[in-house]
Amino acid sequence: MTAAARGVAVLGATGSIGRSTLEVVRRHPGRFRVVALTARTSARALDELAVEFEPDRVVLAGEPPAGFRPRWGGEWRYGAGEVSSAATARGADVVVNGLVGVAGLEPTLAALAAGRRLALANKESLVAGGDLVLAALREGSGELLPVDSEHSAVHQCLAGRPAEEVRRIVLTASGGPFRTLPADEFAGVGRDDALAHPTWSMGAKITVDSATLANKALEVIEAHHLFGLPYDRIDVVVHPSSIVHSMVEFRDGSVLAQMGEPTMEVPILYALAHPERPAEATPPFDPVAASPLTFERPRAEAFPMLSLGIEAGREGGVMPAAYNAANEVAVAAFLEERLGFPGIAAVVEATLASVDRRPLERLEDVWETDGTARELAREQVESLAVGGRA
């Protein structure tokens, strides 16, 4: 370990982003040092990571299991409110927010207010609280680097160029496991079908979001906030092989794309080390083996979650938070096999039609809308669910 090692706090250390982040750290032990780790409920897995990485602080957001006695003897903190303490821990130069859901918003705000570099994989932070996040970024003089492969690609292509020089950005979507499935067969789709993603290995909720294209709607809203572009200058195309992660078209007609094999470790390393590009012992990219690169228009009529989310983003205010909350409830019901696949969009659409439109001015607006939308969505799930299907 060198004195110049960059301190890293990993929020959601036992999830897919957290595990990938720690793999990157393992390969660069002299460059990065883990100073804080958090998990929601995986106490024993978190303890194993603490023994390995010896952070200064460990946070378990939930209750520890009965009889749990950690092997790691350092500082343990418990409770969801303590996750933000990890985001502002002493020595945390970079905070990787790999949390899932709107619970990631407060740690995002805390990290930026404290002037830290935030490597953001938690979509919901910008979706539900975009204006609040940007205000914290300005006021705290922190730094925000996206970890999502699509937004990382845009960041790399922009290379600091101003938004006025950009004609549009193009986010790519794999299309998920049902890219070519006729819409009239969606009613027969089951949990395992939706979790069989063709190119990416992700958590269950994000994988279902990819199957419905809700994930891409969330990314469009994120891109709007991250890059300061209006929605009519953010496009989505389906790219099944996931080699081209995104493209930027400049006003002079030049188009830059960032490419590579689908792995989250590349954008994570970019966010941790920026502006440096440390060497990685990865095989050289083979464009011939990756060929052909094909692109399609998304089937908007078959995947209504895409247009529902983008329209919520256009409306602004609390509507993206409502979309996110309703989607989380619907996806959870689908994963529990209480709701059919088409029911996800039906629940979200009905919820958005019922929620109160209002500006987003404070954090309480997010929580109030989130709670209301969840309750409305639960009512819709109950009304739609019949024998485990909708």
C-alpha positions in Angstrom: 0.0 0.0 0.0 1.3 3.4 -0.9 0.7 6.7 0.8 -1.1 7.9 -2.3 -3.7 5.1 -2.3 -7.1 6.6 -3.0 -9.7 5.8 -0.2 -12.8 4.1 -1.4 -16.2 3.7 0.4 -18.3 0.9 -1.1 -22.0 1.3 -0.5 -23.8 -2.0 -1.3 -20.6 -4.0 -1.0 -22.3 -7.4 -1.3 -24.3 -6.5 -4.4 -23.3 -6.9 -8.0 -21.7 -3.4 -8.3 -20.0 -3.7 -4.9 -18.5 -7.1 -5.8 -17.2 -5.8 -9.1 -15.8 -2.7 -7.4 -13.9 -4.9 -4.9 -12.6 -7.0 -7.8 -11.1 -3.9 -9.3 -9.6 -2.9 -5.9 -8.0 -6.4 -5.6 -6.3 -5.9 -8.9 -4.9 -2.5 -7.9 -3.9 -2.8 -4.2 -1.4 0.0 -4.3 -3.8 2.5 -5.9 -7.0 2.0 -3.9 -7.7 1.4 -0.2 -11.2 0.4 1.1 -12.1 2.7 4.0 -15.8 1.8 4.4 -18.2 -1.0 3.5 -21.9 -1.3 3.7 -24.6 -3.9 3.1 -28.3 -4.1 3.7 -28.8 -7.5 5.3 -25.9 -9.7 4.3 -24.1 -9.5 7.6 -21.9 -12.6 7.2 -20.8 -11.7 3.7 -20.0 -8.2 4.8 -18.0 -9.6 7.7 -15.9 -11.7 5.3 -15.2 -8.6 3.2 -14.2 -6.6 6.3 -11.7 -9.3 7.3 -10.2 -9.2 3.9 -10.1 -5.4 3.3 -9.8 -4.1 6.8 -11.8 -0.9 6.4 -12.1 1.8 9.0 -15.9 1.3 9.2 -18.6 -1.2 8.4 -22.3 -0.5 8.2 -25.1 -3.0 8.2 -28.3 -1.1 7.3 -30.6 -3.8 8.6 -30.7 -5.8 11.8 -27.9 -8.4 12.3 -29.1 -12.0 12.3 -29.7 -13.7 15.7 -26.4 -14.7 17.3 -24.3 -12.9 14.8 -20.7 -12.3 16.1 -18.5 -10.6 13.5 -15.0 -11.9 13.1 -13.8 -8.4 12.1 -13.2 -6.5 15.3 -13.3 -2.9 13.9 -16.0 -0.3 14.0 -19.5 -1.7 13.2 -22.5 0.6 12.8 -26.1 -0.5 12.4 -29.2 1.1 10.8 -30.2 2.6 7.5 -29.3 6.1 8.7 -25.7 5.0 9.2 -25.1 4.4 5.5 -24.7 8.1 4.9 -22.0 8.1 7.6 -20.0 5.6 5.4 -20.5 8.0 2.5 -18.7 10.7 4.5 -16.2 8.6 6.3 -12.8 10.1 6.9 -10.4 9.2 4.0 -13.2 8.3 1.6 -11.9 10.0 -1.5 -14.4 8.1 -3.7 -17.8 6.8 -2.7 -19.2 4.0 -4.9 -22.9 4.1 -4.5 -24.0 0.6 -5.6 -27.2 0.6 -3.6 -30.5 -0.4 -5.2 -33.6 1.8 -4.9 -34.4 5.2 -3.6 -32.6 4.4 -0.4 -29.5 5.4 -2.3 -30.6 9.1 -2.5 -29.6 10.2 1.0 -26.0 8.7 0.8 -25.7 10.4 -2.6 -26.6 13.8 -1.2 -24.3 13.2 1.8 -21.3 12.3 -0.3 -21.7 15.3 -2.7 -22.4 17.7 0.1 -19.1 16.6 1.8 -17.2 17.3 -1.4 -16.4 13.7 -2.3 -16.1 12.1 -5.7 -19.3 10.0 -6.1 -19.1 7.0 -8.5 -22.8 6.6 -9.0 -24.4 3.4 -10.0 -27.6 4.1 -8.0 -30.0 5.3 -10.8 -32.7 6.2 -8.4 -30.7 9.0 -6.9 -30.9 11.1 -10.1 -34.3 9.7 -11.2 -36.1 10.5 -8.0 -34.1 13.5 -6.8 -32.2 14.8 -9.8 -32.5 18.5 -9.0 -31.6 17.9 -5.4 -28.5 15.9 -6.4 -27.3 18.7 -8.8 -27.8 21.3 -6.0 -25.7 19.2 -3.6 -23.1 18.8 -6.3 -22.9 22.6 -6.8 -23.0 23.5 -3.2 -20.6 20.8 -1.9 -18.1 21.1 -4.8 -18.1 17.4 -5.0 -17.6 15.4 -8.2 -20.1 13.1 -9.9 -18.9 10.3 -12.2 -21.4 7.8 -13.6 -20.8 4.1 -13.2 -23.6 2.8 -15.5 -21.8 1.6 -18.7 -24.0 3.9 -20.9 -23.4 7.1 -19.0 -19.7 6.3 -18.4 -19.5 5.9 -22.2 -21.1 9.3 -22.8 -18.7 10.9 -20.2 -15.7 9.4 -22.0 -16.9 10.5 -25.4 -17.7 14.0 -24.2 -14.2 14.4 -22.6 -15.3 17.7 -21.1 -16.9 19.2 -24.2 -19.9 21.5 -23.4 -23.5 20.5 -24.0 -23.9 23.2 -26.6 -21.6 21.3 -28.9 -23.7 18.1 -28.6 -26.4 17.4 -31.2 -27.6 14.3 -29.3 -26.6 11.3 -27.3 -27.6 7.8 -28.1 -28.0 5.3 -25.3 -27.8 1.6 -26.3 -30.0 -1.1 -24.9 -29.5 -4.8 -25.2 -33.2 -5.3 -25.7 -33.3 -7.9 -22.9 -34.5 -11.5 -23.1 -37.7 -10.6 -24.9 -36.3 -8.4 -27.6 -38.0 -10.4 -30.4 -40.8 -12.0 -28.5 -44.2 -11.1 -29.8 -46.1 -8.9 -27.4 -49.1 -11.2 -27.3 -46.8 -13.9 -25.7 -45.7 -11.7 -22.8 -48.5 -13.0 -20.6 -46.7 -16.4 -20.6 -43.4 -14.9 -19.4 -42.3 -16.1 -16.0 -39.8 -14.9 -13.4 -36.9 -17.2 -14.6 -37.5 -16.1 -18.2 -37.1 -12.4 -17.3 -34.0 -13.1 -15.3 -32.2 -14.8 -18.2 -30.4 -11.7 -19.5 -28.5 -12.3 -22.7 -25.4 -10.2 -22.1 -25.2 -8.8 -18.6 -25.0 -10.3 -15.1 -27.0 -8.1 -12.7 -29.2 -8.2 -9.7 -32.8 -9.5 -10.0 -34.5 -6.1 -10.0 -32.2 -4.5 -12.5 -32.5 -7.5 -14.7 -36.3 -7.3 -14.8 -36.0 -3.6 -15.5 -33.8 -4.5 -18.5 -36.5 -6.9 -19.7 -39.2 -4.3 -19.5 -36.9 -1.5 -20.8 -37.7 0.5 -17.6 -34.0 0.4 -17.0 -33.5 2.4 -20.2 -36.2 4.9 -19.3 -34.4 5.5 -15.9 -31.1 6.0 -17.8 -32.7 8.6 -20.1 -33.8 10.5 -17.0 -30.3 10.1 -15.6 -28.7 11.3 -18.8 -30.9 14.4 -18.8 -29.5 15.4 -15.4 -25.9 14.3 -15.9 -25.3 16.0 -19.2 -27.7 18.9 -19.2 -29.5 17.8 -22.4 -33.3 18.1 -23.1 -35.1 14.8 -23.6 -35.5 15.4 -27.4 -31.7 15.2 -27.7 -31.5 11.8 -25.9 -32.2 8.7 -28.1 -32.3 5.0 -27.4 -31.4 2.2 -29.8 -31.4 -1.5 -29.2 -27.9 -3.1 -29.7 -28.2 -6.8 -28.8 -24.5 -7.5 -28.4 -23.9 -4.7 -25.9 -20.5 -3.9 -27.4 -21.2 -0.2 -28.2 -22.2 1.3 -24.8 -23.3 4.7 -26.0 -22.6 7.3 -28.7 -22.4 11.1 -28.8 -23.2 13.0 -32.0 -21.7 16.5 -32.1 -23.2 19.4 -33.9 -20.5 19.1 -36.6 -21.8 15.7 -37.5 -19.0 13.7 -35.8 -20.1 10.7 -33.9 -18.0 9.2 -31.1 -18.8 5.8 -29.5 -17.3 4.0 -26.6 -17.0 0.2 -27.1 -15.9 -2.8 -25.2 -17.0 -6.2 -23.9 -19.9 -6.0 -21.5 -18.4 -5.8 -18.0 -19.1 -3.3 -15.2 -15.4 -3.4 -14.1 -14.3 -1.1 -16.9 -16.6 1.8 -16.0 -16.0 1.2 -12.3 -12.2 1.5 -12.8 -12.7 4.6 -14.9 -14.8 6.3 -12.1 -12.3 5.3 -9.4 -9.1 6.4 -11.2 -10.2 9.3 -13.5 -8.5 11.1 -15.1 -5.9 8.3 -15.1 -6.3 5.1 -17.0 -4.5 2.3 -15.1 -3.4 -0.7 -17.0 -5.5 -3.8 -16.9 -4.5 -7.3 -17.9 -7.5 -7.8 -20.1 -7.4 -9.4 -23.6 -7.2 -6.8 -26.5 -10.6 -5.9 -28.0 -11.2 -7.9 -31.1 -13.5 -6.0 -33.5 -13.7 -8.9 -35.9 -14.9 -11.3 -33.2 -17.4 -8.7 -32.0 -18.9 -8.3 -35.4 -21.5 -7.7 -36.7 -22.7 -4.8 -34.7 -26.4 -4.3 -35.3 -28.9 -1.7 -34.1 -32.7 -1.6 -34.0 -35.4 0.8 -33.0 -37.0 -0.2 -29.6 -40.4 -1.7 -29.9 -42.2 1.1 -28.0 -45.6 -0.5 -28.4 -44.4 -3.8 -26.9 -42.4 -2.2 -24.1 -44.6 0.6 -22.7 -42.3 1.1 -19.6 -39.9 3.0 -21.9 -42.3 5.7 -23.0 -44.0 5.8 -19.5 -40.6 6.6 -17.9 -39.5 9.1 -20.4 -42.8 10.9 -20.2 -42.5 11.0 -16.4 -39.1 12.6 -16.9 -40.5 15.2 -19.3 -43.2 16.1 -16.8 -40.5 16.5 -14.1 -41.2 17.5 -10.5 -42.0 14.4 -8.5 -43.2 12.3 -11.5 -39.9 10.5 -12.0 -39.9 9.5 -8.3 -43.5 8.2 -8.7 -42.5 6.2 -11.7 -39.5 4.7 -9.9 -41.6 3.8 -6.8 -44.4 2.2 -8.8 -41.9 0.2 -10.8 -40.2 -1.1 -7.7 -43.5 -2.3 -6.2 -44.6 -3.9 -9.5 -41.2 -5.6 -10.1 -41.2 -7.0 -6.6 -44.7 -8.4 -7.1 -43.5 -9.9 -10.4 -40.5 -11.5 -8.8 -42.7 -12.9 -6.0 -45.0 -14.3 -8.8 -48.0 -12.3 -7.7 -48.1 -10.3 -10.9 -47.6 -11.2 -14.5 -45.1 -9.5 -16.8 -47.6 -7.3 -18.6 -48.9 -6.2 -15.2 -45.7 -4.3 -14.4 -46.5 -1.6 -17.0 -50.3 -1.7 -16.1 -49.5 -1.0 -12.4 -47.1 1.8 -13.3 -49.4 3.5 -15.8 -52.4 3.4 -13.4 -50.2 4.8 -10.6 -48.9 7.7 -12.6 -52.4 8.6 -13.6 -53.4 8.9 -10.0 -50.5 10.6 -8.3 -50.5 14.3 -7.6 -48.3 16.4 -9.9 -46.1 18.9 -8.0 -42.6 20.4 -8.1 -39.6 18.8 -6.5 -38.3 21.3 -4.0 -37.1 19.4 -1.0 -36.2 15.9 0.1 -39.5 15.5 1.8 -41.2 15.8 -1.6 -39.4 12.7 -2.7 -40.4 10.6 0.4 -44.0 11.8 0.3 -44.4 11.0 -3.4 -42.5 7.7 -3.0 -44.8 6.6 -0.2 -48.0 7.6 -2.0 -46.9 6.0 -5.3 -46.0 2.8 -3.5 -49.4 2.6 -1.8 -51.2 3.3 -5.1 -49.1 0.7 -6.8 -49.8 -1.9 -4.1 -53.5 -1.3 -4.6 -53.1 -1.9 -8.4 -51.2 -5.1 -7.8 -53.9 -6.4 -5.6 -56.6 -5.5 -8.2 -54.6 -7.1 -11.0 -53.2 -10.2 -9.4 -55.3 -13.2 -10.0 -53.9 -16.6 -9.2 -50.4 -15.2 -9.3 -50.8 -13.7 -12.7 -52.1 -10.4 -14.1 
